[in-house]
Amino acid sequence: MAKISRSKKAEADVDEWYRNEFSRAIFGDKRLSDRLIKVAKDLSEHPTMPINQASGDWNSTKGAYRFFDNENVNPVAILEPHFENTMKRMMSHEVVLSIQDTTTFNYSSHESLQLGPIGKEGTNGILQHNTLAVSEDGLPLGLLDQITWIRPSEEEVTTNQKLSLEEREIIRWIKSLENSVARTQHHSNVVSVNDRESDFYEFYDRAETLNAQYLIRLKHNREIEESRKGAKFYLQDQPVAVTYDICVPRRTGDYAERTATVELRYAPMTVYAPDDLEESAIHDEIKMYGIHVREINPPEGIEAIEWFLVSNVAVSNIKDALERVRWYLLRWTIEVYHKSEKSCCSSEDCRLETDERMLNFLAVNSVIAWRVLFVTYIARQQPEAPAEVILSPTEVKVLEGANNLKLPKPTKIKTVQQAVAALGKLGGHMGRKNDKAPGIITVCRGMMRLNDFMYGVFLAPKLKA
């Protein structure tokens, strides 16, 4: 066998994570699998660039367009290897949170692509419902499921028609639960964590049948056995179990990240099926545990946070209740993931001209967005892990070189914390004593600059020839 040059070896070394997440995709043609790895590599190295610029040359650009347009390519096939890898990463964690949420991609300015409405009047685009696996300490392990769809135009919707559950958009919460349970059947402690949109009785009913664990924020004041006033008022009437501080994530346009002092109450309760579901529901009553969290003395002009949470995971004491609230706070991770899709991967800037091409593109970008999130968060959750967990040995050496250019004394990069700090500096993070850890956008910029440096490393031997 011919000896591999140092440059070729380095390139193979860097390609490892793309191959891990995409190489087992089955399209019925190995050439499509190879093309997927090439497309993913190009887009990941230049996530903010359009496809033609990220691809680097016309042949690669044509290959990417043909891949997204191929009738044998679909989002499920693209994502299946990533789902499998997510399940493998889950096995080293005792408890995993399966966090569901929906996001929208706005393509209103894309005139050649006719899509359905996504919310505000005059906007159109694509909706995507993701299920993100997150460890108990907040490490994003990858996607477990994804449902992407396009709403019918307003002219196609029959407003007076009463739709069945299967015809309503909320069915996605149940479908994703079913898919996640099927994929995680060998992991005994997976908890579905959802916000208020999944507070409909059919979800609880299906979860009980699947023996699936959940933690959900209540939207409705549900009828319960313990009180005629309903679940919310019943929980408010419970004695305060503990008063403590929590960190409330920043909400753009409303308030900055802050520390809130909250009172916590909890109690078991039995939730009844609504009258219109008594005959169709498999379980006409479900045992749950309710938790009430309410902020006291909020800042002036800020509405106090108040959460009503329900779970079928036992809450027997204050420790259990505090843990469930901590789980709910980690739900915010999927919001950051969606920000990674849009801000780091520029998914809304794509101009592919058919629905099918766009859906395939979004599937590839979904994994790249997770990668950025994982690299950013692992430095916070596992700071002493080896740098090679997120970067190849070649990338670590190049990052060291770039980092040492402005340092008086050369420094080795050994841990993920050191690696992400160096990536953050490349992306514009100041790294001052009181600065917070680099965020996803800064880390993404640093990763792009590192990829440019890697390109120089690969190019150098050719320039010498």
C-alpha positions in Angstrom: 0.0 0.0 0.0 1.3 3.4 -0.9 2.4 5.6 2.0 -0.1 8.2 2.9 1.4 11.7 2.9 1.1 13.8 6.1 -1.4 16.1 4.4 -3.6 13.2 3.2 -3.5 11.6 6.7 -4.4 14.9 8.3 -7.4 15.3 5.9 -8.7 11.7 6.8 -8.2 12.5 10.4 -10.3 15.7 10.2 -13.1 13.9 8.3 -13.7 11.5 11.2 -16.8 13.2 12.8 -18.6 13.7 9.4 -18.1 10.0 8.7 -19.4 9.0 12.1 -22.6 11.0 11.7 -23.4 10.4 8.1 -21.5 7.4 6.5 -24.1 4.8 7.4 -26.9 6.6 5.5 -28.6 4.2 3.1 -29.7 5.5 -0.2 -29.3 2.4 -2.3 -26.2 3.9 -3.9 -22.8 4.2 -2.2 -22.0 7.2 -4.3 -24.8 9.1 -2.6 -23.5 8.2 0.8 -20.0 9.5 -0.2 -21.5 12.6 -1.6 -23.4 13.2 1.7 -20.2 13.2 3.6 -18.6 15.6 1.2 -21.6 18.0 1.3 -21.8 17.8 5.1 -18.0 18.5 5.4 -18.3 21.6 3.1 -21.4 23.0 4.8 -19.9 22.4 8.3 -16.6 24.1 7.5 -18.5 27.2 6.1 -22.0 27.1 7.8 -22.8 30.8 7.1 -22.0 30.6 3.4 -24.4 29.7 0.5 -24.0 26.2 -0.9 -22.0 27.3 -4.0 -19.5 29.2 -1.8 -19.2 26.5 0.8 -18.6 23.9 -1.8 -15.5 25.7 -3.1 -15.8 24.8 -6.9 -18.4 24.2 -9.5 -18.1 20.4 -9.6 -18.7 20.2 -5.8 -21.6 22.7 -6.1 -23.2 20.6 -8.9 -22.7 17.5 -6.7 -24.4 19.1 -3.8 -27.4 20.3 -5.9 -27.8 16.9 -7.4 -27.6 15.2 -4.0 -30.4 17.4 -2.6 -32.5 16.8 -5.7 -32.0 13.0 -5.9 -35.3 11.1 -5.6 -33.5 8.5 -3.4 -32.5 11.1 -0.8 -34.8 12.0 2.0 -34.5 13.6 5.4 -35.1 10.3 7.4 -32.3 8.5 5.5 -30.0 11.5 6.0 -30.7 11.6 9.8 -30.9 7.9 10.6 -27.1 7.4 11.3 -27.2 10.5 13.6 -30.2 9.1 15.5 -28.2 5.8 16.0 -25.2 7.7 17.2 -27.3 9.7 19.6 -28.6 6.5 21.1 -25.0 5.3 21.6 -24.0 8.5 23.3 -27.0 8.1 25.6 -25.9 4.8 27.0 -23.2 6.4 29.2 -25.8 8.5 31.0 -28.1 7.2 33.6 -30.9 9.7 33.0 -31.5 11.4 29.6 -34.0 14.2 28.9 -35.8 13.9 25.5 -36.7 17.5 24.9 -39.3 18.3 22.2 -40.0 21.6 20.6 -41.0 23.2 17.2 -39.3 25.9 15.2 -40.0 27.7 12.0 -37.8 28.6 9.0 -38.9 31.8 7.3 -38.6 31.8 3.5 -40.9 34.7 2.8 -38.3 36.5 0.7 -37.6 33.4 -1.4 -40.0 34.2 -4.2 -39.5 31.1 -6.3 -40.4 28.7 -3.5 -44.1 28.6 -2.7 -44.6 27.5 0.9 -47.3 27.6 3.5 -47.9 30.0 6.4 -45.8 29.7 9.5 -47.4 32.2 11.9 -47.4 35.9 11.4 -49.5 37.2 8.6 -47.6 37.3 5.3 -44.9 34.9 6.4 -44.3 31.5 4.9 -41.8 28.7 5.3 -41.2 25.3 6.8 -41.9 24.0 10.3 -39.6 21.5 12.1 -40.3 19.6 15.2 -37.2 18.3 16.9 -36.5 15.9 19.8 -33.1 16.6 21.3 -31.5 14.2 23.8 -29.8 16.0 26.6 -27.9 14.5 29.6 -28.9 15.4 33.2 -26.0 17.8 33.4 -27.0 19.6 30.2 -24.9 18.0 27.5 -26.7 17.9 24.1 -26.2 14.3 22.9 -28.0 14.6 19.5 -31.4 14.4 17.9 -33.7 11.5 18.5 -36.4 12.5 16.1 -37.3 15.2 13.6 -40.6 15.9 11.9 -40.6 18.6 9.2 -43.7 19.7 7.3 -45.2 22.5 5.2 -48.7 23.8 6.1 -51.3 24.0 3.3 -52.0 27.5 2.1 -54.8 29.4 3.7 -57.0 28.8 0.6 -56.6 25.0 1.1 -57.7 25.0 4.7 -61.4 24.3 5.5 -62.0 26.5 8.5 -65.3 24.9 9.7 -64.1 21.3 9.5 -63.5 19.5 12.8 -60.2 17.7 12.4 -59.4 14.4 14.1 -56.3 14.2 16.3 -54.3 12.5 13.5 -55.2 15.5 11.2 -54.1 18.2 13.7 -50.6 19.5 14.0 -50.4 18.6 17.7 -50.1 14.9 16.7 -46.4 15.6 16.1 -45.9 15.6 19.9 -47.3 12.0 20.1 -45.5 10.9 16.9 -42.1 12.1 18.2 -42.8 10.5 21.6 -43.5 7.2 19.8 -40.4 7.4 17.6 -38.2 8.3 20.6 -39.6 5.5 22.7 -39.0 3.0 19.9 -35.4 4.3 19.4 -34.6 4.3 23.1 -36.1 1.0 24.2 -32.7 -0.2 25.6 -32.4 2.9 27.8 -34.7 2.6 30.8 -34.6 6.2 32.1 -35.6 8.6 29.3 -37.9 11.5 30.3 -39.8 13.5 27.7 -39.6 17.2 28.7 -42.0 19.5 26.9 -43.5 23.0 27.1 -47.2 23.9 27.3 -48.2 23.0 23.7 -48.0 19.3 24.6 -50.5 19.7 27.5 -53.3 17.8 25.8 -54.8 14.7 27.4 -54.2 12.4 24.4 -50.4 12.9 24.9 -50.6 11.8 28.5 -52.9 8.9 27.5 -50.4 7.7 24.9 -47.5 8.1 27.2 -49.1 5.9 29.8 -49.7 3.2 27.2 -46.1 3.4 26.0 -44.9 3.4 29.7 -43.0 6.6 28.8 -41.9 9.1 31.4 -42.6 12.8 31.0 -42.3 16.3 32.5 -44.7 18.9 31.0 -45.6 22.4 31.8 -49.3 22.8 32.3 -51.3 25.1 30.0 -54.8 24.1 31.3 -56.2 24.1 34.8 -57.0 20.4 34.5 -59.8 18.6 36.4 -58.4 16.5 39.2 -59.8 14.2 41.9 -58.3 16.2 44.8 -59.9 19.6 44.2 -62.9 21.0 42.5 -60.9 24.1 41.7 -58.6 22.2 39.3 -54.9 21.3 39.2 -53.4 24.9 39.2 -55.4 26.2 42.2 -54.8 23.0 44.1 -51.0 23.3 43.7 -51.1 27.0 44.6 -52.8 26.0 47.9 -50.0 23.6 48.9 -47.6 24.7 51.6 -44.2 26.1 50.5 -41.7 23.3 50.5 -38.6 25.4 49.8 -37.5 28.9 48.7 -34.4 29.1 46.6 -32.7 30.8 43.6 -32.8 29.6 40.0 -31.2 31.0 36.9 -33.8 32.2 34.3 -32.4 32.2 30.8 -32.4 35.4 28.8 -35.5 36.0 26.7 -34.6 38.2 23.7 -36.6 41.5 23.7 -38.0 40.8 27.2 -35.3 40.5 29.8 -31.7 39.5 30.3 -30.5 36.3 32.1 -31.2 36.8 35.7 -31.4 35.0 39.1 -34.9 34.6 40.4 -36.0 33.7 44.0 -38.8 31.2 43.8 -41.2 29.3 46.1 -41.7 25.6 45.3 -44.8 23.6 46.1 -45.6 20.0 45.1 -48.2 17.3 45.6 -49.5 14.1 44.0 -52.8 14.3 42.1 -55.1 12.3 39.8 -56.0 14.0 36.5 -59.3 13.1 34.9 -59.9 12.7 31.1 -61.9 15.6 29.6 -65.6 14.8 29.1 -65.2 14.6 25.3 -62.4 12.0 25.6 -63.9 9.7 28.3 -65.0 7.1 25.7 -61.9 7.3 23.4 -59.2 7.6 26.1 -57.5 4.3 27.2 -56.9 5.8 30.6 -59.8 7.8 32.1 -57.7 9.0 34.9 -53.9 9.3 35.3 -51.8 9.5 38.5 -49.4 12.5 38.3 -47.2 14.6 40.5 -47.7 18.4 40.3 -45.1 21.1 41.0 -45.7 24.8 41.3 -42.8 27.3 40.9 -43.5 31.0 41.5 -41.1 33.9 41.6 -41.3 36.3 44.5 -40.2 39.9 44.4 -39.4 40.0 40.6 -37.6 43.0 39.2 -39.7 46.1 38.5 -41.4 45.8 35.1 -40.7 42.1 34.8 -43.6 39.6 35.0 -43.0 37.0 37.7 -42.2 33.6 36.4 -44.8 30.9 37.3 -44.7 27.3 36.2 -47.1 24.5 36.8 -45.3 21.2 36.0 -46.7 17.7 35.9 -44.8 14.4 35.7 -45.4 10.7 36.0 -41.9 10.4 37.5 -42.4 10.1 41.3 -41.9 13.3 43.4 -41.6 11.9 46.9 -39.6 14.7 48.6 -38.1 18.1 48.1 -35.0 16.7 46.4 -37.2 15.0 43.8 -39.1 18.3 43.2 -35.9 20.3 42.9 -34.6 17.8 40.4 -37.7 18.0 38.2 -37.5 21.8 38.1 -33.8 21.5 37.1 -34.9 19.1 34.3 -37.4 21.7 33.1 -34.8 24.5 33.1 -32.7 22.3 30.7 -35.6 22.5 28.2 -34.0 25.8 27.2 -31.3 23.8 25.5 -33.5 23.1 22.5 -34.1 26.8 22.1 -30.4 27.3 21.8 -30.2 24.4 19.4 -32.8 26.1 17.1 -30.7 29.3 17.4 -27.7 27.3 16.2 -29.7 26.1 13.2 -30.6 29.7 12.2 -27.7 31.9 13.4 -24.8 29.5 13.1 -25.9 27.5 10.1 -27.8 30.2 8.2 -30.6 27.7 7.4 -33.0 30.5 6.4 -30.6 31.9 3.8 -30.7 28.8 1.6 -32.3 29.4 -1.9 -32.9 25.9 -3.2 -35.9 25.9 -5.4 -38.0 22.9 -4.5 -39.6 21.7 -1.2 -37.8 18.4 -1.4 -34.3 19.9 -1.9 -34.9 22.3 1.0 -36.0 19.6 3.4 -32.9 17.5 2.6 -30.7 20.6 3.1 -32.3 21.3 6.5 -31.7 17.7 7.6 -28.0 18.0 6.9 -27.8 21.3 8.6 -29.7 19.9 11.7 -26.7 17.7 12.4 -24.2 20.4 11.8 -26.1 22.7 14.2 -26.0 20.0 16.9 -22.2 19.7 16.4 -21.7 23.4 17.1 -23.9 23.1 20.2 -22.1 20.0 21.4 -18.7 21.5 21.0 -19.8 24.7 22.9 -21.5 22.8 25.8 -19.1 20.0 26.5 -16.5 22.6 27.7 -19.1 23.5 30.4 -20.2 20.1 31.4 -17.0 18.1 31.0 -14.2 20.7 31.0 -11.4 18.2 31.7 -12.3 15.8 28.8 -9.5 15.4 26.3 -9.5 18.0 23.5 -9.6 15.2 21.0 -13.2 14.5 22.0 -14.2 17.5 19.8 -11.2 18.0 17.5 -8.9 15.8 15.6 -5.2 15.6 16.7 -4.3 17.7 13.6 -6.9 20.3 14.4 -5.6 20.5 18.0 -2.1 21.2 16.8 -3.2 23.8 14.3 -5.4 25.5 17.0 -2.4 25.5 19.4 -0.3 27.3 16.7 -3.0 29.9 16.1 -3.6 30.4 19.8 0.1 30.8 20.6 0.6 33.5 18.0 -0.5 36.2 20.5 0.7 34.6 23.7 4.1 35.4 25.2 4.6 31.7 26.3 3.4 28.7 24.2 0.5 26.9 25.7 -0.6 23.3 25.1 -4.2 22.5 24.4 -5.1 19.4 26.3 -8.7 19.7 27.5 -12.0 20.6 25.8 -12.2 23.7 28.0 -8.9 24.9 26.6 -9.9 24.0 23.1 -13.2 25.8 23.2 -11.6 28.9 24.9 -9.1 29.0 22.0 -11.9 28.6 19.4 -13.8 31.4 21.2 -10.8 33.7 20.9 -10.6 32.9 17.2 -14.3 33.9 17.0 -13.8 37.2 18.8 -14.3 36.2 22.5 -12.2 38.4 24.7 -11.6 35.8 27.3 -11.4 38.3 30.2 -11.5 37.2 33.8 -15.2 38.0 34.3 -16.4 37.0 30.8 -18.8 34.1 30.5 -17.8 31.1 28.5 -18.0 31.5 24.7 -21.5 31.1 23.2 -22.5 29.1 20.1 -22.1 32.0 17.6 -18.6 32.8 18.8 -17.5 29.2 18.9 -19.0 28.7 15.4 -16.9 31.6 14.1 -13.9 30.2 15.7 -14.5 26.8 14.1 -14.8 28.4 10.7 -11.5 30.2 11.2 -9.9 27.0 12.3 -11.2 25.3 9.1 -9.6 28.0 7.1 -6.3 27.4 8.8 -6.7 23.7 8.2 -7.1 24.4 4.5 -3.8 26.2 4.5 -2.2 23.2 6.2 -3.5 20.9 3.4 -2.5 23.4 0.7 1.1 24.0 1.9 2.6 20.8 0.5 1.1 21.4 -2.9 2.6 24.9 -3.0 6.0 23.5 -2.2 5.8 20.9 -5.0 
